[in-house]
Amino acid sequence: MLNDAVRTLPSTDADLDAFSESYQRYFPRLFAYVYARVNNVHLTEDLVADVFERAYAKADSLRSKEAYSTWLFTIARNAIISHVRKHSRETIVDPDVIRDISPAIGSVEGEILAREEQSDIARLVSQFPQREQDIISLKFDAELTNHQIAEIMELTEPNVRVIIFRTLRKLREMMVAERTRDAS
């Protein structure tokens, strides 16, 4: 069993260099995608490490280099699903990560408003069906194309486009309804 695992690992310096380059290229997007789903920095770090470990060990199962990012995000999605099945959901938001990934706004008031808006959006998106949450997260957190999302979610590209459009429309409507309710 161990010998089989060792045989699947990239063994040349070129393979290791390519893997290292892919790690540096995809880590930020994978981290953003996984973090948006689990809302916990330490868990995200563990899951992303697991994704790259699986990708490294299963490199020979990749059908084509062009499909690498889709394959990697599919592994990430499966890791998240597996974790959720094994553990109850945690909704701990790490303020350090929000501060690190939110753009410089310029004022304390602006930063507070931006954090509140991010929190409101995350709360509203969490009310959507899981498939819509996954698609929105792949689109905006992982910054994948509709084509890549379609492959990961096993949908057609037009279907992904429609789901994104409808989900964003519902999100806007929910935000307007909340603002109207808060204003009255």
CNS distance restraints for C-alpha pairs under 8 A (distance, minus, plus):
assign (resid   1 and name CA) (resid   5 and name CA) 6.52 0.50 0.50
assign (resid   2 and name CA) (resid   6 and name CA) 6.21 0.50 0.50
assign (resid   3 and name CA) (resid   7 and name CA) 6.16 0.50 0.50
assign (resid   4 and name CA) (resid   8 and name CA) 6.53 0.50 0.50
assign (resid   5 and name CA) (resid   9 and name CA) 6.77 0.50 0.50
assign (resid   5 and name CA) (resid  57 and name CA) 6.80 0.50 0.50
assign (resid   8 and name CA) (resid  57 and name CA) 5.78 0.50 0.50
assign (resid   8 and name CA) (resid  58 and name CA) 6.27 0.50 0.50
assign (resid   8 and name CA) (resid  59 and name CA) 6.96 0.50 0.50
assign (resid   8 and name CA) (resid  60 and name CA) 6.32 0.50 0.50
assign (resid   9 and name CA) (resid  56 and name CA) 6.30 0.50 0.50
assign (resid   9 and name CA) (resid  57 and name CA) 5.11 0.50 0.50
assign (resid   9 and name CA) (resid  58 and name CA) 7.23 0.50 0.50
assign (resid   9 and name CA) (resid  59 and name CA) 7.02 0.50 0.50
assign (resid  10 and name CA) (resid  15 and name CA) 5.32 0.50 0.50
assign (resid  10 and name CA) (resid  16 and name CA) 6.39 0.50 0.50
assign (resid  10 and name CA) (resid  56 and name CA) 7.17 0.50 0.50
assign (resid  10 and name CA) (resid  57 and name CA) 7.79 0.50 0.50
assign (resid  10 and name CA) (resid  59 and name CA) 7.16 0.50 0.50
assign (resid  11 and name CA) (resid  15 and name CA) 6.42 0.50 0.50
assign (resid  11 and name CA) (resid  16 and name CA) 7.10 0.50 0.50
assign (resid  12 and name CA) (resid  16 and name CA) 6.34 0.50 0.50
assign (resid  13 and name CA) (resid  17 and name CA) 6.00 0.50 0.50
assign (resid  14 and name CA) (resid  18 and name CA) 6.06 0.50 0.50
assign (resid  15 and name CA) (resid  19 and name CA) 6.13 0.50 0.50
assign (resid  16 and name CA) (resid  20 and name CA) 6.05 0.50 0.50
assign (resid  17 and name CA) (resid  21 and name CA) 6.11 0.50 0.50
assign (resid  18 and name CA) (resid  22 and name CA) 6.20 0.50 0.50
assign (resid  19 and name CA) (resid  23 and name CA) 6.12 0.50 0.50
assign (resid  19 and name CA) (resid  56 and name CA) 7.26 0.50 0.50
assign (resid  20 and name CA) (resid  24 and name CA) 6.35 0.50 0.50
assign (resid  21 and name CA) (resid  25 and name CA) 6.11 0.50 0.50
assign (resid  22 and name CA) (resid  26 and name CA) 5.87 0.50 0.50
assign (resid  22 and name CA) (resid  27 and name CA) 7.97 0.50 0.50
assign (resid  23 and name CA) (resid  27 and name CA) 5.47 0.50 0.50
assign (resid  23 and name CA) (resid  52 and name CA) 7.33 0.50 0.50
assign (resid  24 and name CA) (resid  28 and name CA) 7.77 0.50 0.50
assign (resid  26 and name CA) (resid  30 and name CA) 5.98 0.50 0.50
assign (resid  26 and name CA) (resid  69 and name CA) 7.79 0.50 0.50
assign (resid  27 and name CA) (resid  31 and name CA) 5.84 0.50 0.50
assign (resid  27 and name CA) (resid  48 and name CA) 7.65 0.50 0.50
assign (resid  28 and name CA) (resid  32 and name CA) 6.17 0.50 0.50
assign (resid  29 and name CA) (resid  33 and name CA) 6.12 0.50 0.50
assign (resid  29 and name CA) (resid 141 and name CA) 6.76 0.50 0.50
assign (resid  29 and name CA) (resid 142 and name CA) 4.65 0.50 0.50
assign (resid  29 and name CA) (resid 143 and name CA) 6.93 0.50 0.50
assign (resid  30 and name CA) (resid  34 and name CA) 6.04 0.50 0.50
assign (resid  30 and name CA) (resid  48 and name CA) 6.72 0.50 0.50
assign (resid  30 and name CA) (resid  73 and name CA) 7.12 0.50 0.50
assign (resid  30 and name CA) (resid  76 and name CA) 7.42 0.50 0.50
assign (resid  30 and name CA) (resid 142 and name CA) 6.04 0.50 0.50
assign (resid  31 and name CA) (resid  35 and name CA) 5.82 0.50 0.50
assign (resid  31 and name CA) (resid  44 and name CA) 6.55 0.50 0.50
assign (resid  31 and name CA) (resid  45 and name CA) 7.27 0.50 0.50
assign (resid  31 and name CA) (resid  48 and name CA) 6.35 0.50 0.50
assign (resid  32 and name CA) (resid  36 and name CA) 6.06 0.50 0.50
assign (resid  32 and name CA) (resid 141 and name CA) 5.20 0.50 0.50
assign (resid  32 and name CA) (resid 142 and name CA) 6.05 0.50 0.50
assign (resid  33 and name CA) (resid  37 and name CA) 6.64 0.50 0.50
assign (resid  33 and name CA) (resid 137 and name CA) 5.98 0.50 0.50
assign (resid  33 and name CA) (resid 138 and name CA) 6.28 0.50 0.50
assign (resid  33 and name CA) (resid 141 and name CA) 4.74 0.50 0.50
assign (resid  33 and name CA) (resid 142 and name CA) 4.74 0.50 0.50
assign (resid  34 and name CA) (resid  38 and name CA) 6.27 0.50 0.50
assign (resid  34 and name CA) (resid  44 and name CA) 5.84 0.50 0.50
assign (resid  34 and name CA) (resid  47 and name CA) 7.51 0.50 0.50
assign (resid  34 and name CA) (resid  48 and name CA) 7.23 0.50 0.50
assign (resid  34 and name CA) (resid  76 and name CA) 7.18 0.50 0.50
assign (resid  34 and name CA) (resid  77 and name CA) 7.95 0.50 0.50
assign (resid  34 and name CA) (resid  80 and name CA) 7.23 0.50 0.50
assign (resid  35 and name CA) (resid  39 and name CA) 5.06 0.50 0.50
assign (resid  35 and name CA) (resid  40 and name CA) 6.30 0.50 0.50
assign (resid  35 and name CA) (resid  41 and name CA) 6.61 0.50 0.50
assign (resid  35 and name CA) (resid  44 and name CA) 5.40 0.50 0.50
assign (resid  36 and name CA) (resid 137 and name CA) 6.62 0.50 0.50
assign (resid  36 and name CA) (resid 141 and name CA) 6.79 0.50 0.50
assign (resid  37 and name CA) (resid  80 and name CA) 7.61 0.50 0.50
assign (resid  37 and name CA) (resid 134 and name CA) 7.88 0.50 0.50
assign (resid  37 and name CA) (resid 137 and name CA) 7.39 0.50 0.50
assign (resid  38 and name CA) (resid  43 and name CA) 7.35 0.50 0.50
assign (resid  38 and name CA) (resid  44 and name CA) 6.85 0.50 0.50
assign (resid  38 and name CA) (resid  80 and name CA) 7.82 0.50 0.50
assign (resid  38 and name CA) (resid  89 and name CA) 7.52 0.50 0.50
assign (resid  38 and name CA) (resid  90 and name CA) 6.83 0.50 0.50
assign (resid  38 and name CA) (resid  91 and name CA) 6.92 0.50 0.50
assign (resid  39 and name CA) (resid  44 and name CA) 7.70 0.50 0.50
assign (resid  39 and name CA) (resid  90 and name CA) 7.32 0.50 0.50
assign (resid  39 and name CA) (resid  91 and name CA) 5.76 0.50 0.50
assign (resid  39 and name CA) (resid  92 and name CA) 5.72 0.50 0.50
assign (resid  39 and name CA) (resid  93 and name CA) 5.11 0.50 0.50
assign (resid  39 and name CA) (resid  94 and name CA) 7.11 0.50 0.50
assign (resid  40 and name CA) (resid  44 and name CA) 5.97 0.50 0.50
assign (resid  40 and name CA) (resid  90 and name CA) 7.58 0.50 0.50
assign (resid  40 and name CA) (resid  91 and name CA) 7.31 0.50 0.50
assign (resid  40 and name CA) (resid  92 and name CA) 5.71 0.50 0.50
assign (resid  40 and name CA) (resid  93 and name CA) 5.91 0.50 0.50
assign (resid  40 and name CA) (resid  94 and name CA) 6.17 0.50 0.50
assign (resid  41 and name CA) (resid  45 and name CA) 6.14 0.50 0.50
assign (resid  41 and name CA) (resid  94 and name CA) 6.49 0.50 0.50
assign (resid  41 and name CA) (resid  97 and name CA) 7.23 0.50 0.50
assign (resid  42 and name CA) (resid  46 and name CA) 6.33 0.50 0.50
assign (resid  43 and name CA) (resid  47 and name CA) 6.11 0.50 0.50
assign (resid  44 and name CA) (resid  48 and name CA) 5.96 0.50 0.50
assign (resid  45 and name CA) (resid  49 and name CA) 6.06 0.50 0.50
assign (resid  46 and name CA) (resid  50 and name CA) 6.16 0.50 0.50
assign (resid  47 and name CA) (resid  51 and name CA) 6.16 0.50 0.50
assign (resid  47 and name CA) (resid  76 and name CA) 7.59 0.50 0.50
assign (resid  47 and name CA) (resid  79 and name CA) 6.70 0.50 0.50
assign (resid  47 and name CA) (resid  80 and name CA) 7.35 0.50 0.50
assign (resid  48 and name CA) (resid  52 and name CA) 6.34 0.50 0.50
assign (resid  48 and name CA) (resid  76 and name CA) 7.12 0.50 0.50
assign (resid  49 and name CA) (resid  53 and name CA) 6.08 0.50 0.50
assign (resid  50 and name CA) (resid  54 and name CA) 6.08 0.50 0.50
assign (resid  50 and name CA) (resid  79 and name CA) 7.75 0.50 0.50
assign (resid  51 and name CA) (resid  55 and name CA) 6.10 0.50 0.50
assign (resid  51 and name CA) (resid  72 and name CA) 7.31 0.50 0.50
assign (resid  51 and name CA) (resid  75 and name CA) 6.04 0.50 0.50
assign (resid  51 and name CA) (resid  76 and name CA) 5.62 0.50 0.50
assign (resid  51 and name CA) (resid  79 and name CA) 6.97 0.50 0.50
assign (resid  52 and name CA) (resid  56 and name CA) 5.95 0.50 0.50
assign (resid  52 and name CA) (resid  72 and name CA) 7.94 0.50 0.50
assign (resid  53 and name CA) (resid  57 and name CA) 6.13 0.50 0.50
assign (resid  54 and name CA) (resid  58 and name CA) 5.91 0.50 0.50
assign (resid  54 and name CA) (resid  75 and name CA) 7.66 0.50 0.50
assign (resid  55 and name CA) (resid  59 and name CA) 5.61 0.50 0.50
assign (resid  55 and name CA) (resid  72 and name CA) 6.78 0.50 0.50
assign (resid  55 and name CA) (resid  75 and name CA) 7.57 0.50 0.50
assign (resid  58 and name CA) (resid  62 and name CA) 7.46 0.50 0.50
assign (resid  62 and name CA) (resid  67 and name CA) 7.62 0.50 0.50
assign (resid  62 and name CA) (resid  68 and name CA) 7.07 0.50 0.50
assign (resid  62 and name CA) (resid  71 and name CA) 7.37 0.50 0.50
assign (resid  63 and name CA) (resid  67 and name CA) 7.31 0.50 0.50
assign (resid  64 and name CA) (resid  68 and name CA) 6.99 0.50 0.50
assign (resid  67 and name CA) (resid  71 and name CA) 5.98 0.50 0.50
assign (resid  68 and name CA) (resid  72 and name CA) 6.03 0.50 0.50
assign (resid  69 and name CA) (resid  73 and name CA) 6.17 0.50 0.50
assign (resid  69 and name CA) (resid 148 and name CA) 7.86 0.50 0.50
assign (resid  70 and name CA) (resid  74 and name CA) 6.07 0.50 0.50
assign (resid  70 and name CA) (resid 148 and name CA) 5.48 0.50 0.50
assign (resid  70 and name CA) (resid 149 and name CA) 7.49 0.50 0.50
assign (resid  70 and name CA) (resid 151 and name CA) 6.86 0.50 0.50
assign (resid  70 and name CA) (resid 152 and name CA) 6.19 0.50 0.50
assign (resid  71 and name CA) (resid  75 and name CA) 6.30 0.50 0.50
assign (resid  71 and name CA) (resid 152 and name CA) 7.48 0.50 0.50
assign (resid  72 and name CA) (resid  76 and name CA) 6.33 0.50 0.50
assign (resid  73 and name CA) (resid  77 and name CA) 6.02 0.50 0.50
assign (resid  73 and name CA) (resid 152 and name CA) 7.10 0.50 0.50
assign (resid  74 and name CA) (resid  78 and name CA) 6.14 0.50 0.50
assign (resid  74 and name CA) (resid 152 and name CA) 5.31 0.50 0.50
assign (resid  75 and name CA) (resid  79 and name CA) 6.11 0.50 0.50
assign (resid  76 and name CA) (resid  80 and name CA) 6.24 0.50 0.50
assign (resid  77 and name CA) (resid  81 and name CA) 6.22 0.50 0.50
assign (resid  78 and name CA) (resid  82 and name CA) 5.99 0.50 0.50
assign (resid  79 and name CA) (resid  83 and name CA) 6.10 0.50 0.50
assign (resid  80 and name CA) (resid  84 and name CA) 6.14 0.50 0.50
assign (resid  81 and name CA) (resid  85 and name CA) 6.19 0.50 0.50
assign (resid  82 and name CA) (resid  86 and name CA) 6.33 0.50 0.50
assign (resid  83 and name CA) (resid  87 and name CA) 5.98 0.50 0.50
assign (resid  84 and name CA) (resid  88 and name CA) 6.24 0.50 0.50
assign (resid  84 and name CA) (resid  89 and name CA) 6.29 0.50 0.50
assign (resid  94 and name CA) (resid  98 and name CA) 6.74 0.50 0.50
assign (resid  95 and name CA) (resid  99 and name CA) 6.10 0.50 0.50
assign (resid  96 and name CA) (resid 100 and name CA) 6.09 0.50 0.50
assign (resid  97 and name CA) (resid 101 and name CA) 6.04 0.50 0.50
assign (resid  98 and name CA) (resid 102 and name CA) 5.79 0.50 0.50
assign (resid  98 and name CA) (resid 115 and name CA) 7.55 0.50 0.50
assign (resid 104 and name CA) (resid 111 and name CA) 7.73 0.50 0.50
assign (resid 105 and name CA) (resid 110 and name CA) 5.91 0.50 0.50
assign (resid 105 and name CA) (resid 111 and name CA) 5.69 0.50 0.50
assign (resid 106 and name CA) (resid 110 and name CA) 6.80 0.50 0.50
assign (resid 106 and name CA) (resid 111 and name CA) 7.39 0.50 0.50
assign (resid 107 and name CA) (resid 111 and name CA) 6.14 0.50 0.50
assign (resid 108 and name CA) (resid 112 and name CA) 6.16 0.50 0.50
assign (resid 109 and name CA) (resid 113 and name CA) 6.19 0.50 0.50
assign (resid 110 and name CA) (resid 114 and name CA) 6.07 0.50 0.50
assign (resid 111 and name CA) (resid 115 and name CA) 6.16 0.50 0.50
assign (resid 112 and name CA) (resid 116 and name CA) 6.17 0.50 0.50
assign (resid 113 and name CA) (resid 117 and name CA) 6.15 0.50 0.50
assign (resid 114 and name CA) (resid 118 and name CA) 6.15 0.50 0.50
assign (resid 115 and name CA) (resid 119 and name CA) 6.05 0.50 0.50
assign (resid 116 and name CA) (resid 120 and name CA) 6.07 0.50 0.50
assign (resid 117 and name CA) (resid 121 and name CA) 6.10 0.50 0.50
assign (resid 118 and name CA) (resid 122 and name CA) 6.11 0.50 0.50
assign (resid 119 and name CA) (resid 123 and name CA) 6.08 0.50 0.50
assign (resid 120 and name CA) (resid 124 and name CA) 6.15 0.50 0.50
assign (resid 121 and name CA) (resid 125 and name CA) 6.01 0.50 0.50
assign (resid 121 and name CA) (resid 171 and name CA) 7.82 0.50 0.50
assign (resid 122 and name CA) (resid 126 and name CA) 6.09 0.50 0.50
assign (resid 123 and name CA) (resid 127 and name CA) 6.91 0.50 0.50
assign (resid 124 and name CA) (resid 128 and name CA) 7.35 0.50 0.50
assign (resid 124 and name CA) (resid 171 and name CA) 6.95 0.50 0.50
assign (resid 124 and name CA) (resid 174 and name CA) 7.50 0.50 0.50
assign (resid 125 and name CA) (resid 133 and name CA) 6.32 0.50 0.50
assign (resid 125 and name CA) (resid 171 and name CA) 7.11 0.50 0.50
assign (resid 126 and name CA) (resid 133 and name CA) 6.73 0.50 0.50
assign (resid 128 and name CA) (resid 132 and name CA) 6.18 0.50 0.50
assign (resid 128 and name CA) (resid 133 and name CA) 6.18 0.50 0.50
assign (resid 129 and name CA) (resid 133 and name CA) 6.38 0.50 0.50
assign (resid 130 and name CA) (resid 134 and name CA) 6.11 0.50 0.50
assign (resid 131 and name CA) (resid 135 and name CA) 6.24 0.50 0.50
assign (resid 132 and name CA) (resid 136 and name CA) 6.10 0.50 0.50
assign (resid 132 and name CA) (resid 163 and name CA) 6.97 0.50 0.50
assign (resid 132 and name CA) (resid 164 and name CA) 7.58 0.50 0.50
assign (resid 132 and name CA) (resid 167 and name CA) 6.84 0.50 0.50
assign (resid 133 and name CA) (resid 137 and name CA) 6.05 0.50 0.50
assign (resid 134 and name CA) (resid 138 and name CA) 6.06 0.50 0.50
assign (resid 135 and name CA) (resid 139 and name CA) 6.08 0.50 0.50
assign (resid 135 and name CA) (resid 149 and name CA) 6.83 0.50 0.50
assign (resid 135 and name CA) (resid 153 and name CA) 7.82 0.50 0.50
assign (resid 135 and name CA) (resid 160 and name CA) 7.50 0.50 0.50
assign (resid 135 and name CA) (resid 163 and name CA) 7.94 0.50 0.50
assign (resid 135 and name CA) (resid 164 and name CA) 7.11 0.50 0.50
assign (resid 136 and name CA) (resid 140 and name CA) 6.00 0.50 0.50
assign (resid 136 and name CA) (resid 141 and name CA) 7.72 0.50 0.50
assign (resid 136 and name CA) (resid 164 and name CA) 6.61 0.50 0.50
assign (resid 136 and name CA) (resid 167 and name CA) 7.96 0.50 0.50
assign (resid 137 and name CA) (resid 141 and name CA) 5.00 0.50 0.50
assign (resid 137 and name CA) (resid 142 and name CA) 6.54 0.50 0.50
assign (resid 138 and name CA) (resid 142 and name CA) 4.81 0.50 0.50
assign (resid 138 and name CA) (resid 143 and name CA) 6.25 0.50 0.50
assign (resid 138 and name CA) (resid 144 and name CA) 5.88 0.50 0.50
assign (resid 138 and name CA) (resid 149 and name CA) 6.59 0.50 0.50
assign (resid 139 and name CA) (resid 143 and name CA) 4.89 0.50 0.50
assign (resid 139 and name CA) (resid 144 and name CA) 5.14 0.50 0.50
assign (resid 139 and name CA) (resid 145 and name CA) 6.69 0.50 0.50
assign (resid 139 and name CA) (resid 146 and name CA) 7.31 0.50 0.50
assign (resid 139 and name CA) (resid 149 and name CA) 7.32 0.50 0.50
assign (resid 140 and name CA) (resid 144 and name CA) 7.48 0.50 0.50
assign (resid 144 and name CA) (resid 148 and name CA) 6.04 0.50 0.50
assign (resid 144 and name CA) (resid 149 and name CA) 6.42 0.50 0.50
assign (resid 145 and name CA) (resid 149 and name CA) 6.24 0.50 0.50
assign (resid 146 and name CA) (resid 150 and name CA) 6.01 0.50 0.50
assign (resid 146 and name CA) (resid 157 and name CA) 5.85 0.50 0.50
assign (resid 146 and name CA) (resid 160 and name CA) 6.23 0.50 0.50
assign (resid 146 and name CA) (resid 161 and name CA) 6.55 0.50 0.50
assign (resid 147 and name CA) (resid 151 and name CA) 6.43 0.50 0.50
assign (resid 147 and name CA) (resid 156 and name CA) 7.95 0.50 0.50
assign (resid 147 and name CA) (resid 157 and name CA) 5.38 0.50 0.50
assign (resid 148 and name CA) (resid 152 and name CA) 6.32 0.50 0.50
assign (resid 149 and name CA) (resid 153 and name CA) 5.94 0.50 0.50
assign (resid 149 and name CA) (resid 157 and name CA) 7.74 0.50 0.50
assign (resid 149 and name CA) (resid 160 and name CA) 7.17 0.50 0.50
assign (resid 150 and name CA) (resid 154 and name CA) 5.53 0.50 0.50
assign (resid 150 and name CA) (resid 155 and name CA) 4.68 0.50 0.50
assign (resid 150 and name CA) (resid 156 and name CA) 5.41 0.50 0.50
assign (resid 150 and name CA) (resid 157 and name CA) 5.19 0.50 0.50
assign (resid 150 and name CA) (resid 159 and name CA) 7.93 0.50 0.50
assign (resid 150 and name CA) (resid 160 and name CA) 6.09 0.50 0.50
assign (resid 151 and name CA) (resid 155 and name CA) 6.53 0.50 0.50
assign (resid 151 and name CA) (resid 156 and name CA) 7.72 0.50 0.50
assign (resid 155 and name CA) (resid 159 and name CA) 6.43 0.50 0.50
assign (resid 155 and name CA) (resid 160 and name CA) 6.72 0.50 0.50
assign (resid 156 and name CA) (resid 160 and name CA) 6.40 0.50 0.50
assign (resid 157 and name CA) (resid 161 and name CA) 6.27 0.50 0.50
assign (resid 158 and name CA) (resid 162 and name CA) 6.21 0.50 0.50
assign (resid 159 and name CA) (resid 163 and name CA) 6.13 0.50 0.50
assign (resid 160 and name CA) (resid 164 and name CA) 6.13 0.50 0.50
assign (resid 161 and name CA) (resid 165 and name CA) 6.16 0.50 0.50
assign (resid 162 and name CA) (resid 166 and name CA) 6.04 0.50 0.50
assign (resid 163 and name CA) (resid 167 and name CA) 5.87 0.50 0.50
assign (resid 164 and name CA) (resid 168 and name CA) 6.02 0.50 0.50
assign (resid 165 and name CA) (resid 169 and name CA) 6.15 0.50 0.50
assign (resid 166 and name CA) (resid 170 and name CA) 6.12 0.50 0.50
assign (resid 167 and name CA) (resid 171 and name CA) 6.07 0.50 0.50
assign (resid 168 and name CA) (resid 172 and name CA) 6.12 0.50 0.50
assign (resid 169 and name CA) (resid 173 and name CA) 6.22 0.50 0.50
assign (resid 170 and name CA) (resid 174 and name CA) 6.10 0.50 0.50
assign (resid 171 and name CA) (resid 175 and name CA) 6.17 0.50 0.50
assign (resid 172 and name CA) (resid 176 and name CA) 6.12 0.50 0.50
assign (resid 173 and name CA) (resid 177 and name CA) 6.07 0.50 0.50
assign (resid 174 and name CA) (resid 178 and name CA) 6.15 0.50 0.50
assign (resid 175 and name CA) (resid 179 and name CA) 6.15 0.50 0.50
assign (resid 176 and name CA) (resid 180 and name CA) 6.03 0.50 0.50
assign (resid 177 and name CA) (resid 181 and name CA) 6.06 0.50 0.50
assign (resid 178 and name CA) (resid 182 and name CA) 5.99 0.50 0.50
assign (resid 179 and name CA) (resid 183 and name CA) 5.99 0.50 0.50
assign (resid 180 and name CA) (resid 184 and name CA) 6.39 0.50 0.50
